[in-house]
Amino acid sequence: MNISIYIPEGGCSVLVDIEKVEIPIGYSKDPEGRNYTKDWAFCMWLCKEKRVVALPCSAFYPEEH
């Protein structure tokens, strides 16, 4: 997996650049068939396949931004 990790100098969050990560197609839609953003799909995959919980950055911003 090709990811870049940015370790903060303070705080408790770590940001990961997933631009080059290919997420399996089965994680691209929610249970109602709506498309996930790439960060949501990555977090779903990470949780289900690797048992690691992460928060997608887009959860903190409205869709128009």
N, CA, C, O and CB atoms as a CASP TS submission, in Angstrom:
PFRMAT TS
TARGET T0000
AUTHOR 0000-0000-0000
METHOD Language model
MODEL 1
PARENT N/A
ATOM      1  N   MET     1       0.846  -1.163   0.000  1.00  0.00           N
ATOM      2  CA  MET     1       0.000   0.000   0.000  1.00  0.00           C
ATOM      3  C   MET     1       0.894   1.227   0.000  1.00  0.00           C
ATOM      4  O   MET     1       1.884   1.279   0.730  1.00  0.00           O
ATOM      5  CB  MET     1      -0.964  -0.003   1.211  1.00  0.00           C
ATOM      6  N   ASN     2       0.553   2.202  -0.804  1.00  0.00           N
ATOM      7  CA  ASN     2       1.364   3.400  -0.956  1.00  0.00           C
ATOM      8  C   ASN     2       0.693   4.571  -0.247  1.00  0.00           C
ATOM      9  O   ASN     2      -0.167   5.236  -0.823  1.00  0.00           O
ATOM     10  CB  ASN     2       1.588   3.724  -2.449  1.00  0.00           C
ATOM     11  N   ILE     3       1.083   4.825   1.004  1.00  0.00           N
ATOM     12  CA  ILE     3       0.526   5.944   1.755  1.00  0.00           C
ATOM     13  C   ILE     3       1.659   6.800   2.303  1.00  0.00           C
ATOM     14  O   ILE     3       2.777   6.331   2.521  1.00  0.00           O
ATOM     15  CB  ILE     3      -0.388   5.443   2.902  1.00  0.00           C
ATOM     16  N   SER     4       1.331   8.078   2.520  1.00  0.00           N
ATOM     17  CA  SER     4       2.267   9.004   3.159  1.00  0.00           C
ATOM     18  C   SER     4       1.657   9.426   4.480  1.00  0.00           C
ATOM     19  O   SER     4       0.493   9.825   4.527  1.00  0.00           O
ATOM     20  CB  SER     4       2.573  10.249   2.249  1.00  0.00           C
ATOM     21  N   ILE     5       2.424   9.345   5.550  1.00  0.00           N
ATOM     22  CA  ILE     5       1.939   9.692   6.876  1.00  0.00           C
ATOM     23  C   ILE     5       2.612  10.985   7.327  1.00  0.00           C
ATOM     24  O   ILE     5       3.830  11.134   7.228  1.00  0.00           O
ATOM     25  CB  ILE     5       2.208   8.543   7.888  1.00  0.00           C
ATOM     26  N   TYR     6       1.804  11.911   7.819  1.00  0.00           N
ATOM     27  CA  TYR     6       2.302  13.179   8.332  1.00  0.00           C
ATOM     28  C   TYR     6       2.154  13.166   9.847  1.00  0.00           C
ATOM     29  O   TYR     6       1.035  13.211  10.359  1.00  0.00           O
ATOM     30  CB  TYR     6       1.542  14.391   7.699  1.00  0.00           C
ATOM     31  N   ILE     7       3.252  13.106  10.559  1.00  0.00           N
ATOM     32  CA  ILE     7       3.228  13.041  12.015  1.00  0.00           C
ATOM     33  C   ILE     7       3.241  14.466  12.563  1.00  0.00           C
ATOM     34  O   ILE     7       4.157  15.236  12.271  1.00  0.00           O
ATOM     35  CB  ILE     7       4.438  12.215  12.566  1.00  0.00           C
ATOM     36  N   PRO     8       2.228  14.820  13.356  1.00  0.00           N
ATOM     37  CA  PRO     8       2.152  16.188  13.881  1.00  0.00           C
ATOM     38  C   PRO     8       3.184  16.431  14.984  1.00  0.00           C
ATOM     39  O   PRO     8       3.647  15.500  15.642  1.00  0.00           O
ATOM     40  CB  PRO     8       0.747  16.470  14.416  1.00  0.00           C
ATOM     41  N   GLU     9       3.527  17.697  15.165  1.00  0.00           N
ATOM     42  CA  GLU     9       4.445  18.058  16.242  1.00  0.00           C
ATOM     43  C   GLU     9       3.713  18.132  17.580  1.00  0.00           C
ATOM     44  O   GLU     9       4.349  18.095  18.633  1.00  0.00           O
ATOM     45  CB  GLU     9       5.128  19.400  15.938  1.00  0.00           C
ATOM     46  N   GLY    10       2.414  18.233  17.551  1.00  0.00           N
ATOM     47  CA  GLY    10       1.612  18.278  18.769  1.00  0.00           C
ATOM     48  C   GLY    10       0.229  17.750  18.469  1.00  0.00           C
ATOM     49  O   GLY    10      -0.095  17.507  17.307  1.00  0.00           O
ATOM     50  N   GLY    11      -0.583  17.569  19.467  1.00  0.00           N
ATOM     51  CA  GLY    11      -1.933  17.068  19.258  1.00  0.00           C
ATOM     52  C   GLY    11      -1.983  15.552  19.228  1.00  0.00           C
ATOM     53  O   GLY    11      -1.015  14.873  19.568  1.00  0.00           O
ATOM     54  N   CYS    12      -3.113  15.045  18.819  1.00  0.00           N
ATOM     55  CA  CYS    12      -3.290  13.590  18.861  1.00  0.00           C
ATOM     56  C   CYS    12      -3.758  13.008  17.535  1.00  0.00           C
ATOM     57  O   CYS    12      -4.142  11.840  17.482  1.00  0.00           O
ATOM     58  CB  CYS    12      -4.275  13.227  19.937  1.00  0.00           C
ATOM     59  N   SER    13      -3.733  13.796  16.464  1.00  0.00           N
ATOM     60  CA  SER    13      -4.193  13.303  15.167  1.00  0.00           C
ATOM     61  C   SER    13      -3.022  13.098  14.219  1.00  0.00           C
ATOM     62  O   SER    13      -2.023  13.816  14.265  1.00  0.00           O
ATOM     63  CB  SER    13      -5.205  14.274  14.551  1.00  0.00           C
ATOM     64  N   VAL    14      -3.169  12.108  13.367  1.00  0.00           N
ATOM     65  CA  VAL    14      -2.187  11.844  12.324  1.00  0.00           C
ATOM     66  C   VAL    14      -2.945  11.868  11.003  1.00  0.00           C
ATOM     67  O   VAL    14      -3.985  11.222  10.874  1.00  0.00           O
ATOM     68  CB  VAL    14      -1.438  10.465  12.549  1.00  0.00           C
ATOM     69  N   LEU    15      -2.436  12.603  10.025  1.00  0.00           N
ATOM     70  CA  LEU    15      -3.058  12.662   8.701  1.00  0.00           C
ATOM     71  C   LEU    15      -2.308  11.748   7.750  1.00  0.00           C
ATOM     72  O   LEU    15      -1.083  11.641   7.800  1.00  0.00           O
ATOM     73  CB  LEU    15      -3.080  14.112   8.157  1.00  0.00           C
ATOM     74  N   VAL    16      -3.065  11.092   6.885  1.00  0.00           N
ATOM     75  CA  VAL    16      -2.485  10.160   5.923  1.00  0.00           C
ATOM     76  C   VAL    16      -2.935  10.554   4.527  1.00  0.00           C
ATOM     77  O   VAL    16      -4.127  10.750   4.290  1.00  0.00           O
ATOM     78  CB  VAL    16      -2.892   8.693   6.242  1.00  0.00           C
ATOM     79  N   ASP    17      -2.004  10.670   3.612  1.00  0.00           N
ATOM     80  CA  ASP    17      -2.307  10.970   2.216  1.00  0.00           C
ATOM     81  C   ASP    17      -2.629   9.652   1.518  1.00  0.00           C
ATOM     82  O   ASP    17      -1.750   8.806   1.351  1.00  0.00           O
ATOM     83  CB  ASP    17      -1.111  11.715   1.511  1.00  0.00           C
ATOM     84  N   ILE    18      -3.884   9.476   1.110  1.00  0.00           N
ATOM     85  CA  ILE    18      -4.313   8.230   0.459  1.00  0.00           C
ATOM     86  C   ILE    18      -4.531   8.410  -1.043  1.00  0.00           C
ATOM     87  O   ILE    18      -5.173   7.577  -1.683  1.00  0.00           O
ATOM     88  CB  ILE    18      -5.599   7.718   1.105  1.00  0.00           C
ATOM     89  N   GLU    19      -4.003   9.485  -1.597  1.00  0.00           N
ATOM     90  CA  GLU    19      -4.207   9.786  -3.013  1.00  0.00           C
ATOM     91  C   GLU    19      -3.849   8.612  -3.924  1.00  0.00           C
ATOM     92  O   GLU    19      -4.556   8.360  -4.900  1.00  0.00           O
ATOM     93  CB  GLU    19      -3.387  10.995  -3.401  1.00  0.00           C
ATOM     94  N   LYS    20      -2.776   7.895  -3.628  1.00  0.00           N
ATOM     95  CA  LYS    20      -2.308   6.811  -4.494  1.00  0.00           C
ATOM     96  C   LYS    20      -2.850   5.435  -4.094  1.00  0.00           C
ATOM     97  O   LYS    20      -2.492   4.430  -4.707  1.00  0.00           O
ATOM     98  CB  LYS    20      -0.804   6.774  -4.485  1.00  0.00           C
ATOM     99  N   VAL    21      -3.692   5.386  -3.092  1.00  0.00           N
ATOM    100  CA  VAL    21      -4.243   4.115  -2.621  1.00  0.00           C
ATOM    101  C   VAL    21      -5.430   3.711  -3.494  1.00  0.00           C
ATOM    102  O   VAL    21      -6.312   4.525  -3.770  1.00  0.00           O
ATOM    103  CB  VAL    21      -4.671   4.217  -1.132  1.00  0.00           C
ATOM    104  N   GLU    22      -5.446   2.466  -3.919  1.00  0.00           N
ATOM    105  CA  GLU    22      -6.584   1.934  -4.669  1.00  0.00           C
ATOM    106  C   GLU    22      -7.464   1.168  -3.694  1.00  0.00           C
ATOM    107  O   GLU    22      -7.029   0.193  -3.082  1.00  0.00           O
ATOM    108  CB  GLU    22      -6.118   1.016  -5.857  1.00  0.00           C
ATOM    109  N   ILE    23      -8.702   1.620  -3.558  1.00  0.00           N
ATOM    110  CA  ILE    23      -9.642   1.017  -2.614  1.00  0.00           C
ATOM    111  C   ILE    23     -10.520   0.026  -3.379  1.00  0.00           C
ATOM    112  O   ILE    23     -11.039   0.363  -4.442  1.00  0.00           O
ATOM    113  CB  ILE    23     -10.514   2.112  -1.900  1.00  0.00           C
ATOM    114  N   PRO    24     -10.693  -1.182  -2.861  1.00  0.00           N
ATOM    115  CA  PRO    24     -11.539  -2.163  -3.548  1.00  0.00           C
ATOM    116  C   PRO    24     -12.941  -1.611  -3.835  1.00  0.00           C
ATOM    117  O   PRO    24     -13.517  -0.907  -3.005  1.00  0.00           O
ATOM    118  CB  PRO    24     -11.647  -3.438  -2.710  1.00  0.00           C
ATOM    119  N   ILE    25     -13.465  -1.924  -4.978  1.00  0.00           N
ATOM    120  CA  ILE    25     -14.747  -1.390  -5.446  1.00  0.00           C
ATOM    121  C   ILE    25     -15.896  -1.639  -4.464  1.00  0.00           C
ATOM    122  O   ILE    25     -16.831  -0.841  -4.400  1.00  0.00           O
ATOM    123  CB  ILE    25     -15.091  -2.000  -6.786  1.00  0.00           C
ATOM    124  N   GLY    26     -15.839  -2.699  -3.723  1.00  0.00           N
ATOM    125  CA  GLY    26     -16.914  -3.019  -2.786  1.00  0.00           C
ATOM    126  C   GLY    26     -17.066  -2.027  -1.651  1.00  0.00           C
ATOM    127  O   GLY    26     -18.048  -2.088  -0.911  1.00  0.00           O
ATOM    128  N   TYR    27     -16.122  -1.115  -1.495  1.00  0.00           N
ATOM    129  CA  TYR    27     -16.177  -0.129  -0.418  1.00  0.00           C
ATOM    130  C   TYR    27     -16.557   1.253  -0.915  1.00  0.00           C
ATOM    131  O   TYR    27     -16.478   2.218  -0.155  1.00  0.00           O
ATOM    132  CB  TYR    27     -14.849  -0.061   0.289  1.00  0.00           C
ATOM    133  N   SER    28     -16.967   1.375  -2.164  1.00  0.00           N
ATOM    134  CA  SER    28     -17.251   2.681  -2.736  1.00  0.00           C
ATOM    135  C   SER    28     -18.672   3.183  -2.486  1.00  0.00           C
ATOM    136  O   SER    28     -18.962   4.355  -2.725  1.00  0.00           O
ATOM    137  CB  SER    28     -17.002   2.636  -4.193  1.00  0.00           C
ATOM    138  N   LYS    29     -19.561   2.311  -2.009  1.00  0.00           N
ATOM    139  CA  LYS    29     -20.958   2.718  -1.792  1.00  0.00           C
ATOM    140  C   LYS    29     -21.428   2.362  -0.384  1.00  0.00           C
ATOM    141  O   LYS    29     -20.992   1.376   0.210  1.00  0.00           O
ATOM    142  CB  LYS    29     -21.876   2.056  -2.830  1.00  0.00           C
ATOM    143  N   ASP    30     -22.340   3.203   0.133  1.00  0.00           N
ATOM    144  CA  ASP    30     -22.918   2.922   1.442  1.00  0.00           C
ATOM    145  C   ASP    30     -24.050   1.900   1.296  1.00  0.00           C
ATOM    146  O   ASP    30     -24.381   1.528   0.170  1.00  0.00           O
ATOM    147  CB  ASP    30     -23.439   4.227   2.107  1.00  0.00           C
ATOM    148  N   PRO    31     -24.652   1.435   2.391  1.00  0.00           N
ATOM    149  CA  PRO    31     -25.701   0.404   2.291  1.00  0.00           C
ATOM    150  C   PRO    31     -26.912   0.806   1.440  1.00  0.00           C
ATOM    151  O   PRO    31     -27.614  -0.062   0.922  1.00  0.00           O
ATOM    152  CB  PRO    31     -26.177   0.052   3.668  1.00  0.00           C
ATOM    153  N   GLU    32     -27.163   2.125   1.291  1.00  0.00           N
ATOM    154  CA  GLU    32     -28.279   2.581   0.443  1.00  0.00           C
ATOM    155  C   GLU    32     -27.871   2.778  -1.015  1.00  0.00           C
ATOM    156  O   GLU    32     -28.695   3.181  -1.835  1.00  0.00           O
ATOM    157  CB  GLU    32     -28.845   3.883   0.987  1.00  0.00           C
ATOM    158  N   GLY    33     -26.604   2.498  -1.349  1.00  0.00           N
ATOM    159  CA  GLY    33     -26.139   2.609  -2.732  1.00  0.00           C
ATOM    160  C   GLY    33     -25.565   3.961  -3.102  1.00  0.00           C
ATOM    161  O   GLY    33     -25.214   4.179  -4.261  1.00  0.00           O
ATOM    162  N   ARG    34     -25.459   4.883  -2.143  1.00  0.00           N
ATOM    163  CA  ARG    34     -24.865   6.197  -2.421  1.00  0.00           C
ATOM    164  C   ARG    34     -23.342   6.075  -2.413  1.00  0.00           C
ATOM    165  O   ARG    34     -22.777   5.271  -1.672  1.00  0.00           O
ATOM    166  CB  ARG    34     -25.338   7.259  -1.376  1.00  0.00           C
ATOM    167  N   ASN    35     -22.697   6.874  -3.235  1.00  0.00           N
ATOM    168  CA  ASN    35     -21.231   6.836  -3.320  1.00  0.00           C
ATOM    169  C   ASN    35     -20.586   7.437  -2.085  1.00  0.00           C
ATOM    170  O   ASN    35     -20.982   8.509  -1.627  1.00  0.00           O
ATOM    171  CB  ASN    35     -20.749   7.578  -4.564  1.00  0.00           C
ATOM    172  N   TYR    36     -19.600   6.749  -1.549  1.00  0.00           N
ATOM    173  CA  TYR    36     -18.752   7.294  -0.494  1.00  0.00           C
ATOM    174  C   TYR    36     -17.684   8.164  -1.149  1.00  0.00           C
ATOM    175  O   TYR    36     -17.308   7.930  -2.298  1.00  0.00           O
ATOM    176  CB  TYR    36     -18.105   6.153   0.368  1.00  0.00           C
ATOM    177  N   THR    37     -17.197   9.163  -0.423  1.00  0.00           N
ATOM    178  CA  THR    37     -16.003   9.861  -0.871  1.00  0.00           C
ATOM    179  C   THR    37     -14.829   8.905  -0.635  1.00  0.00           C
ATOM    180  O   THR    37     -14.959   7.935   0.112  1.00  0.00           O
ATOM    181  CB  THR    37     -15.806  11.245  -0.111  1.00  0.00           C
ATOM    182  N   LYS    38     -13.697   9.177  -1.262  1.00  0.00           N
ATOM    183  CA  LYS    38     -12.557   8.264  -1.157  1.00  0.00           C
ATOM    184  C   LYS    38     -12.102   8.096   0.290  1.00  0.00           C
ATOM    185  O   LYS    38     -11.740   6.993   0.700  1.00  0.00           O
ATOM    186  CB  LYS    38     -11.397   8.769  -2.010  1.00  0.00           C
ATOM    187  N   ASP    39     -12.118   9.184   1.071  1.00  0.00           N
ATOM    188  CA  ASP    39     -11.663   9.058   2.458  1.00  0.00           C
ATOM    189  C   ASP    39     -12.605   8.199   3.287  1.00  0.00           C
ATOM    190  O   ASP    39     -12.151   7.449   4.152  1.00  0.00           O
ATOM    191  CB  ASP    39     -11.528  10.432   3.094  1.00  0.00           C
ATOM    192  N   TRP    40     -13.912   8.294   3.041  1.00  0.00           N
ATOM    193  CA  TRP    40     -14.879   7.438   3.749  1.00  0.00           C
ATOM    194  C   TRP    40     -14.685   5.982   3.344  1.00  0.00           C
ATOM    195  O   TRP    40     -14.678   5.089   4.192  1.00  0.00           O
ATOM    196  CB  TRP    40     -16.336   7.887   3.452  1.00  0.00           C
ATOM    197  N   ALA    41     -14.527   5.747   2.034  1.00  0.00           N
ATOM    198  CA  ALA    41     -14.337   4.373   1.546  1.00  0.00           C
ATOM    199  C   ALA    41     -13.068   3.764   2.149  1.00  0.00           C
ATOM    200  O   ALA    41     -13.068   2.597   2.541  1.00  0.00           O
ATOM    201  CB  ALA    41     -14.260   4.350  -0.007  1.00  0.00           C
ATOM    202  N   PHE    42     -11.993   4.545   2.225  1.00  0.00           N
ATOM    203  CA  PHE    42     -10.747   4.059   2.810  1.00  0.00           C
ATOM    204  C   PHE    42     -10.956   3.706   4.282  1.00  0.00           C
ATOM    205  O   PHE    42     -10.486   2.663   4.739  1.00  0.00           O
ATOM    206  CB  PHE    42      -9.630   5.115   2.662  1.00  0.00           C
ATOM    207  N   CYS    43     -11.647   4.556   5.022  1.00  0.00           N
ATOM    208  CA  CYS    43     -11.889   4.293   6.444  1.00  0.00           C
ATOM    209  C   CYS    43     -12.752   3.050   6.650  1.00  0.00           C
ATOM    210  O   CYS    43     -12.524   2.288   7.590  1.00  0.00           O
ATOM    211  CB  CYS    43     -12.558   5.501   7.097  1.00  0.00           C
ATOM    212  N   MET    44     -13.737   2.841   5.781  1.00  0.00           N
ATOM    213  CA  MET    44     -14.572   1.639   5.877  1.00  0.00           C
ATOM    214  C   MET    44     -13.719   0.394   5.616  1.00  0.00           C
ATOM    215  O   MET    44     -13.808  -0.591   6.348  1.00  0.00           O
ATOM    216  CB  MET    44     -15.759   1.709   4.870  1.00  0.00           C
ATOM    217  N   TRP    45     -12.895   0.446   4.568  1.00  0.00           N
ATOM    218  CA  TRP    45     -12.006  -0.671   4.249  1.00  0.00           C
ATOM    219  C   TRP    45     -11.048  -0.940   5.403  1.00  0.00           C
ATOM    220  O   TRP    45     -10.877  -2.089   5.811  1.00  0.00           O
ATOM    221  CB  TRP    45     -11.218  -0.384   2.958  1.00  0.00           C
ATOM    222  N   LEU    46     -10.422   0.108   5.931  1.00  0.00           N
ATOM    223  CA  LEU    46      -9.461  -0.022   7.014  1.00  0.00           C
ATOM    224  C   LEU    46     -10.091  -0.673   8.244  1.00  0.00           C
ATOM    225  O   LEU    46      -9.477  -1.520   8.891  1.00  0.00           O
ATOM    226  CB  LEU    46      -8.891   1.342   7.377  1.00  0.00           C
ATOM    227  N   CYS    47     -11.303  -0.275   8.554  1.00  0.00           N
ATOM    228  CA  CYS    47     -12.004  -0.825   9.713  1.00  0.00           C
ATOM    229  C   CYS    47     -12.372  -2.299   9.505  1.00  0.00           C
ATOM    230  O   CYS    47     -12.118  -3.137  10.370  1.00  0.00           O
ATOM    231  CB  CYS    47     -13.266  -0.006  10.000  1.00  0.00           C
ATOM    232  N   LYS    48     -12.964  -2.601   8.365  1.00  0.00           N
ATOM    233  CA  LYS    48     -13.437  -3.963   8.119  1.00  0.00           C
ATOM    234  C   LYS    48     -12.314  -4.964   7.845  1.00  0.00           C
ATOM    235  O   LYS    48     -12.380  -6.110   8.290  1.00  0.00           O
ATOM    236  CB  LYS    48     -14.389  -3.960   6.961  1.00  0.00           C
ATOM    237  N   GLU    49     -11.296  -4.538   7.120  1.00  0.00           N
ATOM    238  CA  GLU    49     -10.244  -5.464   6.710  1.00  0.00           C
ATOM    239  C   GLU    49      -9.043  -5.499   7.646  1.00  0.00           C
ATOM    240  O   GLU    49      -8.416  -6.545   7.810  1.00  0.00           O
ATOM    241  CB  GLU    49      -9.782  -5.110   5.345  1.00  0.00           C
ATOM    242  N   LYS    50      -8.719  -4.366   8.261  1.00  0.00           N
ATOM    243  CA  LYS    50      -7.511  -4.283   9.088  1.00  0.00           C
ATOM    244  C   LYS    50      -7.816  -4.058  10.566  1.00  0.00           C
ATOM    245  O   LYS    50      -6.909  -4.053  11.398  1.00  0.00           O
ATOM    246  CB  LYS    50      -6.623  -3.169   8.585  1.00  0.00           C
ATOM    247  N   ARG    51      -9.106  -3.870  10.893  1.00  0.00           N
ATOM    248  CA  ARG    51      -9.540  -3.670  12.289  1.00  0.00           C
ATOM    249  C   ARG    51      -8.889  -2.441  12.927  1.00  0.00           C
ATOM    250  O   ARG    51      -8.520  -2.448  14.101  1.00  0.00           O
ATOM    251  CB  ARG    51      -9.213  -4.912  13.123  1.00  0.00           C
ATOM    252  N   VAL    52      -8.761  -1.381  12.113  1.00  0.00           N
ATOM    253  CA  VAL    52      -8.227  -0.098  12.583  1.00  0.00           C
ATOM    254  C   VAL    52      -9.281   0.960  12.302  1.00  0.00           C
ATOM    255  O   VAL    52      -9.782   1.063  11.182  1.00  0.00           O
ATOM    256  CB  VAL    52      -6.854   0.260  11.884  1.00  0.00           C
ATOM    257  N   VAL    53      -9.611   1.731  13.300  1.00  0.00           N
ATOM    258  CA  VAL    53     -10.632   2.767  13.139  1.00  0.00           C
ATOM    259  C   VAL    53      -9.971   4.106  12.842  1.00  0.00           C
ATOM    260  O   VAL    53      -9.015   4.502  13.509  1.00  0.00           O
ATOM    261  CB  VAL    53     -11.517   2.870  14.404  1.00  0.00           C
ATOM    262  N   ALA    54     -10.491   4.797  11.833  1.00  0.00           N
ATOM    263  CA  ALA    54      -9.992   6.116  11.452  1.00  0.00           C
ATOM    264  C   ALA    54     -11.176   7.023  11.143  1.00  0.00           C
ATOM    265  O   ALA    54     -12.264   6.550  10.813  1.00  0.00           O
ATOM    266  CB  ALA    54      -9.032   6.021  10.227  1.00  0.00           C
ATOM    267  N   LEU    55     -10.958   8.307  11.251  1.00  0.00           N
ATOM    268  CA  LEU    55     -11.986   9.289  10.911  1.00  0.00           C
ATOM    269  C   LEU    55     -11.606   9.963   9.604  1.00  0.00           C
ATOM    270  O   LEU    55     -10.482  10.447   9.468  1.00  0.00           O
ATOM    271  CB  LEU    55     -12.160  10.341  12.046  1.00  0.00           C
ATOM    272  N   PRO    56     -12.525  10.005   8.630  1.00  0.00           N
ATOM    273  CA  PRO    56     -12.222  10.685   7.374  1.00  0.00           C
ATOM    274  C   PRO    56     -12.228  12.197   7.582  1.00  0.00           C
ATOM    275  O   PRO    56     -13.087  12.721   8.291  1.00  0.00           O
ATOM    276  CB  PRO    56     -13.236  10.286   6.279  1.00  0.00           C
ATOM    277  N   CYS    57     -11.289  12.892   6.976  1.00  0.00           N
ATOM    278  CA  CYS    57     -11.217  14.354   7.127  1.00  0.00           C
ATOM    279  C   CYS    57     -12.485  15.044   6.648  1.00  0.00           C
ATOM    280  O   CYS    57     -12.880  16.072   7.198  1.00  0.00           O
ATOM    281  CB  CYS    57     -10.022  14.903   6.362  1.00  0.00           C
ATOM    282  N   SER    58     -13.127  14.486   5.624  1.00  0.00           N
ATOM    283  CA  SER    58     -14.323  15.144   5.081  1.00  0.00           C
ATOM    284  C   SER    58     -15.480  15.174   6.083  1.00  0.00           C
ATOM    285  O   SER    58     -16.434  15.929   5.890  1.00  0.00           O
ATOM    286  CB  SER    58     -14.771  14.437   3.808  1.00  0.00           C
ATOM    287  N   ALA    59     -15.417  14.375   7.141  1.00  0.00           N
ATOM    288  CA  ALA    59     -16.466  14.399   8.165  1.00  0.00           C
ATOM    289  C   ALA    59     -16.500  15.731   8.899  1.00  0.00           C
ATOM    290  O   ALA    59     -17.502  16.062   9.534  1.00  0.00           O
ATOM    291  CB  ALA    59     -16.258  13.263   9.164  1.00  0.00           C
ATOM    292  N   PHE    60     -15.429  16.492   8.822  1.00  0.00           N
ATOM    293  CA  PHE    60     -15.330  17.749   9.545  1.00  0.00           C
ATOM    294  C   PHE    60     -15.653  18.970   8.683  1.00  0.00           C
ATOM    295  O   PHE    60     -15.582  20.101   9.162  1.00  0.00           O
ATOM    296  CB  PHE    60     -13.954  17.890  10.114  1.00  0.00           C
ATOM    297  N   TYR    61     -16.004  18.751   7.425  1.00  0.00           N
ATOM    298  CA  TYR    61     -16.270  19.858   6.498  1.00  0.00           C
ATOM    299  C   TYR    61     -17.576  19.625   5.754  1.00  0.00           C
ATOM    300  O   TYR    61     -17.913  18.483   5.439  1.00  0.00           O
ATOM    301  CB  TYR    61     -15.108  20.022   5.495  1.00  0.00           C
ATOM    302  N   PRO    62     -18.328  20.709   5.464  1.00  0.00           N
ATOM    303  CA  PRO    62     -19.556  20.543   4.692  1.00  0.00           C
ATOM    304  C   PRO    62     -19.234  20.195   3.230  1.00  0.00           C
ATOM    305  O   PRO    62     -18.138  20.486   2.751  1.00  0.00           O
ATOM    306  CB  PRO    62     -20.412  21.828   4.764  1.00  0.00           C
ATOM    307  N   GLU    63     -20.174  19.584   2.536  1.00  0.00           N
ATOM    308  CA  GLU    63     -19.949  19.131   1.151  1.00  0.00           C
ATOM    309  C   GLU    63     -19.497  20.256   0.220  1.00  0.00           C
ATOM    310  O   GLU    63     -18.673  20.020  -0.663  1.00  0.00           O
ATOM    311  CB  GLU    63     -21.220  18.508   0.601  1.00  0.00           C
ATOM    312  N   GLU    64     -20.013  21.464   0.395  1.00  0.00           N
ATOM    313  CA  GLU    64     -19.673  22.561  -0.520  1.00  0.00           C
ATOM    314  C   GLU    64     -18.221  23.028  -0.381  1.00  0.00           C
ATOM    315  O   GLU    64     -17.752  23.843  -1.176  1.00  0.00           O
ATOM    316  CB  GLU    64     -20.604  23.733  -0.280  1.00  0.00           C
ATOM    317  N   HIS    65     -17.514  22.517   0.621  1.00  0.00           N
ATOM    318  CA  HIS    65     -16.120  22.905   0.802  1.00  0.00           C
ATOM    319  C   HIS    65     -15.230  21.720   0.536  1.00  0.00           C
ATOM    320  O   HIS    65     -14.008  21.833   0.634  1.00  0.00           O
ATOM    321  CB  HIS    65     -15.874  23.456   2.212  1.00  0.00           C
TER
END
